[in-house]
Amino acid sequence: MQEIEITTKVRVCDYSELTTEEKHLVDVAKEQTKNSYSPYSHFAVGAAVLMQDGEIFGGSNQENAAYPSGLCAERTAIFYAGAHRPNTAMTAIAIAAYSGGDFLDKSAAPCGSCRQVLLEYEHKFKTPMKVILYGKKCTFVFPSAESLMPYSFTEDDLFSAQK
């Protein structure tokens, strides 16, 4: 038997320590929380995707009384960007969550489905997608979507099964 250790590097910082570009992306994500449709959870999430050419696409979570029919902010933003710019790489995404009258002190992390979608687009363009998880007291900056899922399922797994 063998045991391996999987580690992830993450930059932990205050908003003031982010780069100008990162701050702008976080600000767009925070603004997107205002577009959230979250009458059931009252947990508004906004996301902003930075394209390789500098364009930014935003999205927010959209709930439904039939819970599985809703969609997270991350996937809303990524699918919107992918539908409008299918041949442009996504280089970063910022995510912010608002609940109880304020933004969370500690950042909210993407769900498993959103992580898989982030990874899919990262692999599609073979370009790392920085992931910025905003929190009032603590912001996490991951260098890539893969760093959120170091042991992940990708198209390589599908194609290796066919060999």
C-alpha positions in Angstrom: 0.0 0.0 0.0 1.1 3.5 -0.7 0.0 6.8 0.8 0.4 10.1 -1.0 -0.2 13.6 0.3 -2.0 16.1 -1.9 -1.4 19.8 -1.0 -2.8 23.0 -2.4 -1.2 26.4 -2.4 -3.5 29.3 -1.6 -2.8 33.0 -1.0 -4.7 34.2 2.1 -5.1 38.0 2.2 -7.2 41.0 2.9 -9.1 42.8 0.2 -6.5 45.7 0.4 -3.7 43.2 -0.5 -5.3 42.1 -3.8 -4.0 43.5 -7.1 -5.9 46.2 -8.8 -7.3 43.7 -11.3 -8.3 41.3 -8.5 -10.0 44.0 -6.6 -12.0 45.0 -9.7 -13.1 41.5 -10.3 -14.2 41.1 -6.6 -16.1 44.4 -6.9 -18.0 43.1 -9.9 -18.8 39.8 -8.1 -20.0 41.8 -5.0 -22.2 43.9 -7.3 -23.6 40.8 -8.9 -25.0 39.6 -5.5 -27.7 42.3 -6.0 -29.0 40.4 -9.0 -29.4 37.2 -7.0 -32.8 35.5 -6.9 -32.6 33.8 -3.6 -36.0 34.1 -1.9 -35.6 30.6 -0.2 -32.0 30.6 1.2 -31.5 34.4 1.4 -27.9 33.6 0.5 -27.0 35.8 -2.4 -23.9 34.8 -4.4 -22.2 36.8 -7.2 -19.5 35.8 -9.5 -17.4 37.6 -12.1 -15.4 35.9 -14.8 -12.3 37.6 -16.4 -11.7 36.7 -20.0 -8.2 36.5 -21.5 -8.9 39.8 -23.4 -10.0 41.7 -20.3 -13.8 41.5 -20.7 -15.7 40.5 -17.6 -19.0 38.5 -17.4 -21.0 38.4 -14.2 -23.6 36.1 -12.8 -25.6 35.5 -9.7 -27.3 32.5 -8.1 -30.9 31.8 -9.3 -33.1 29.7 -7.0 -36.3 27.9 -7.7 -38.9 26.3 -5.4 -37.8 23.0 -7.0 -34.3 23.3 -5.6 -32.4 21.3 -8.2 -33.7 23.6 -10.9 -31.7 26.6 -9.6 -28.2 27.5 -10.6 -25.2 28.7 -8.7 -23.6 32.1 -9.5 -20.3 30.5 -10.7 -22.0 28.4 -13.3 -24.4 31.2 -14.3 -21.3 33.5 -15.0 -19.2 30.8 -16.7 -22.0 29.5 -18.9 -22.9 33.1 -19.9 -19.3 33.8 -20.7 -18.9 30.5 -22.6 -22.0 31.1 -24.6 -21.0 34.6 -25.6 -17.2 34.1 -26.1 -16.8 30.3 -26.8 -13.3 30.7 -28.2 -11.8 33.0 -25.4 -10.1 31.6 -22.4 -11.3 32.5 -18.9 -8.3 33.5 -16.7 -10.0 34.3 -13.4 -13.2 34.1 -11.4 -14.1 36.0 -8.3 -16.9 34.9 -6.0 -18.7 36.8 -3.2 -21.5 35.8 -0.9 -24.0 38.1 0.9 -26.3 37.0 3.7 -27.8 38.5 6.8 -27.4 42.0 5.6 -23.6 41.9 4.8 -20.9 40.0 3.0 -19.5 37.0 4.7 -16.4 37.4 6.9 -14.9 34.3 5.5 -15.3 33.4 1.8 -17.9 30.9 0.5 -16.4 28.1 -1.5 -17.8 26.8 -4.8 -19.9 23.6 -4.6 -18.6 20.4 -6.3 -20.6 21.0 -9.5 -19.2 24.5 -9.9 -15.7 23.2 -9.2 -16.1 20.6 -12.0 -17.4 23.3 -14.4 -14.4 25.6 -13.5 -12.1 22.7 -14.2 -13.7 21.9 -17.5 -13.2 25.4 -18.9 -9.7 25.6 -17.5 -8.8 22.4 -19.3 -10.7 23.4 -22.5 -8.3 26.4 -22.9 -5.3 24.9 -21.2 -5.1 28.1 -19.3 -5.1 28.3 -15.4 -8.2 30.1 -14.1 -7.4 31.9 -10.9 -10.1 31.5 -8.3 -10.7 34.4 -5.9 -13.0 33.7 -2.9 -13.9 37.0 -1.3 -14.5 37.4 2.4 -14.6 40.7 4.5 -11.9 39.4 6.8 -10.2 36.8 4.7 -9.9 36.3 1.0 -8.5 33.2 -0.6 -6.7 33.3 -4.0 -6.2 29.9 -5.6 -3.8 29.9 -8.6 -6.1 27.6 -10.6 -9.4 25.7 -10.6 -7.4 22.5 -10.5 -5.9 23.7 -7.2 -9.5 23.5 -5.8 -9.7 19.9 -7.0 -6.2 18.4 -7.0 -7.5 14.9 -7.7 -10.0 15.6 -10.4 -12.0 14.0 -13.2 -11.3 15.5 -16.6 -11.5 14.6 -20.3 -8.2 12.7 -19.9 -10.0 10.2 -17.7 -12.7 9.7 -20.4 -10.3 9.2 -23.2 -7.9 7.0 -21.3 -10.8 4.5 -20.8 -11.2 4.3 -24.5 -7.6 3.3 -25.2 
